[in-house]
Amino acid sequence: MEAVVVKVSGGLVHPPRLEYLTRLRNVLWGLGEAGYSVAVVVGGGGLARSYIDVLRRAGVGEALLDEMGIESSRLNASLISKLLYPRSFPYPLASLREVIEAHMSGLIPVSGGFQPGQSTNAVAAVVAEALGASMLLNCLNGVEGVYSDEPSRPGARLLRRLTYSQLESIIERVSSQEAGSYTLWDKVALGVARRSGLRIAFFDCRDPANIWRALKGEIGSIVEGG
């Protein structure tokens, strides 16, 4: 059975919208019915950023801010895991071992963050590597894919195909490595993807049906090789 990992931006989950979440559930269930083995990783999104912003202004250090981000992502993941039940465990999984065990049991593993210093993008890459996934589907909130610069800047171009090296160059220019600020991807996640030869799709997932389109390579950006 072909495995795919779906990384869901926290901004798509919180604040929760029943109509959207129901459509997302149907797509994720549909992947399983079509013969795919699915794992889901959920980000902290605005929920995490709001908590982290308050704590940072209060002088709290980055390690504890990372912990706050993990807890926020797990709350979002808890919502998705319960939404997918009984085809998933009704709680977020907190380690790679738990994800592998759930995967082997035939259920959909749903997780948020694992440990400080590691983004949920990195978690998704590690999960994809461990499960031998054919693709990591990175569901973005309102961004169509990877751009040559910040999407809001004049002249920024959507890149339909790019290599790991090209993505790394963009990350160095536009992404922050602070807790709660992984705006595109991060170097830890990229390193895992590169060593495992992971194919990654970045695409706008405000319409959950776009997961199918991205899986077919019809939309967004595909990163592989190089």
C-alpha positions in Angstrom: 0.0 0.0 0.0 1.4 3.4 -1.0 2.0 5.7 1.9 1.5 9.5 1.8 1.9 12.1 4.6 -0.4 15.1 4.7 1.0 18.1 6.6 -1.9 20.4 7.5 -1.2 24.0 8.3 -2.5 25.0 11.7 -4.2 28.0 10.1 -6.5 25.6 8.3 -7.6 24.0 11.6 -7.9 26.9 14.0 -10.2 28.7 14.2 -12.3 25.5 13.5 -14.9 25.6 10.7 -17.2 22.6 10.6 -17.9 22.7 6.8 -14.2 22.8 6.0 -13.2 20.2 8.6 -15.9 17.8 7.3 -14.6 18.2 3.8 -11.1 17.6 4.9 -12.1 14.5 6.8 -13.9 13.1 3.7 -10.8 13.7 1.6 -8.5 12.0 4.1 -10.9 9.0 4.5 -11.1 8.9 0.7 -7.4 8.6 0.3 -7.5 5.5 2.5 -10.5 4.1 0.5 -8.5 4.6 -2.7 -5.7 2.4 -1.4 -3.3 4.9 0.2 -1.9 4.6 3.7 -2.3 8.0 5.2 -0.5 9.8 8.0 -1.3 13.3 9.1 0.8 16.0 10.9 -0.8 19.2 12.0 0.9 22.5 12.7 0.3 25.0 15.5 -0.6 27.9 13.2 -2.1 31.2 14.6 -2.9 29.5 17.9 0.8 28.7 18.5 1.9 32.1 17.3 -0.4 34.0 19.6 0.7 32.2 22.7 4.4 32.3 21.6 4.2 36.1 21.0 2.8 36.8 24.5 5.5 34.6 26.1 8.3 36.0 24.0 7.3 39.6 25.0 7.3 38.4 28.6 10.9 37.3 28.3 10.4 33.6 28.1 13.3 31.7 26.3 13.1 29.9 23.0 13.2 26.4 24.4 10.0 27.0 26.3 8.5 28.8 23.4 9.2 25.7 21.3 7.3 23.7 24.0 4.4 26.0 23.8 4.3 25.5 20.0 4.3 21.8 20.4 1.4 21.9 22.8 -0.5 24.1 20.5 0.1 21.8 17.5 -1.0 18.8 19.5 -4.3 20.6 20.4 -4.9 21.2 16.7 -3.9 17.5 16.0 -6.3 16.4 18.8 -9.2 18.0 16.9 -8.2 16.2 13.7 -7.6 12.9 15.4 -11.1 13.0 16.9 -12.6 14.1 13.6 -11.1 11.1 11.9 -12.0 8.6 14.6 -12.6 5.6 14.4 -10.2 5.5 11.5 -7.5 7.0 13.7 -6.7 7.0 17.4 -8.8 9.7 19.1 -5.8 11.5 20.4 -2.6 12.9 18.9 0.5 10.7 18.8 3.6 12.1 20.5 6.5 10.1 19.1 7.7 8.4 15.9 7.3 5.0 17.5 3.6 5.7 18.2 3.1 6.8 14.6 4.7 3.7 13.2 2.7 1.4 15.5 -0.6 3.2 14.4 0.4 2.9 10.8 1.1 -0.8 11.1 -2.3 -1.3 12.7 -4.0 0.2 9.7 -5.2 3.4 11.5 -4.4 6.9 10.4 -1.6 8.4 12.6 -2.3 12.0 13.6 0.4 14.0 15.3 1.6 17.5 16.1 5.0 18.4 17.3 7.4 15.9 18.8 10.2 17.8 20.5 11.7 21.3 21.0 13.8 22.6 18.2 11.9 20.6 15.6 9.1 22.1 13.5 6.0 20.2 12.5 7.4 20.4 9.0 10.4 18.4 10.2 8.1 16.0 12.0 6.2 15.5 8.8 9.5 14.8 6.9 10.6 12.3 9.5 7.3 10.5 9.5 7.3 10.3 5.7 10.9 8.9 5.8 10.0 6.3 8.4 6.9 5.2 6.6 8.6 5.1 3.2 6.0 7.6 1.9 5.9 8.3 -1.9 5.0 12.0 -1.2 4.6 14.6 1.5 1.6 16.8 0.8 2.2 20.2 2.5 -1.2 21.8 2.8 -0.8 25.6 2.9 -3.3 28.2 4.0 -3.8 30.7 1.2 -0.4 30.2 -0.5 -0.4 28.5 -3.9 3.1 26.9 -3.5 6.7 27.9 -3.3 7.5 31.4 -4.7 10.8 32.9 -5.8 10.4 35.5 -3.0 7.9 36.5 -0.4 4.5 36.0 -2.3 3.4 39.5 -1.4 6.4 41.1 -3.0 6.2 42.5 -6.6 7.8 40.1 -9.1 7.5 37.0 -6.9 6.9 34.0 -9.2 5.2 30.7 -8.4 7.8 27.9 -9.0 6.1 24.8 -10.3 9.2 22.6 -10.1 12.3 23.1 -8.0 15.1 21.1 -6.4 16.1 20.8 -2.8 19.0 23.2 -3.4 16.7 25.8 -4.9 14.3 25.4 -1.9 17.2 25.8 0.5 18.2 29.0 -1.2 14.7 30.4 -0.8 14.5 29.2 2.9 17.7 31.1 3.6 16.2 34.3 2.3 12.6 34.3 3.4 12.2 31.9 6.4 12.8 32.5 10.1 14.0 29.7 12.4 12.4 31.2 15.6 9.8 29.3 17.5 6.4 29.7 15.8 7.9 31.3 12.7 8.5 28.5 10.2 7.0 30.5 7.4 7.9 28.1 4.5 10.0 25.2 5.6 13.2 24.9 7.6 16.6 23.4 7.2 16.0 20.4 9.5 13.0 19.4 7.5 14.8 20.0 4.2 17.8 17.9 5.4 15.5 14.9 6.2 13.7 15.3 2.8 17.0 15.4 0.9 18.6 12.4 2.6 15.5 10.3 1.9 14.8 11.6 -1.6 11.3 12.6 -0.5 9.0 14.2 -3.0 7.2 17.2 -1.5 4.1 19.1 -2.8 3.4 22.6 -1.6 -0.1 23.9 -2.4 -3.1 25.9 -1.3 -5.4 23.7 0.7 -8.3 26.1 1.5 -10.2 23.6 -0.8 -9.5 20.1 0.7 -10.1 18.6 -2.8 -6.7 20.2 -3.7 -5.1 17.3 -1.9 -6.1 15.0 -4.7 -4.9 17.6 -7.3 -1.6 18.0 -5.6 -1.1 14.2 -5.4 -1.5 14.1 -9.2 0.9 17.0 -9.7 -1.8 19.3 -11.1 -1.3 22.3 -8.8 1.2 23.9 -6.5 5.0 23.3 -6.4 6.8 20.0 -6.5 10.2 19.7 -4.8 12.5 16.8 -5.5 16.1 16.0 -6.5 19.2 18.1 -6.4 
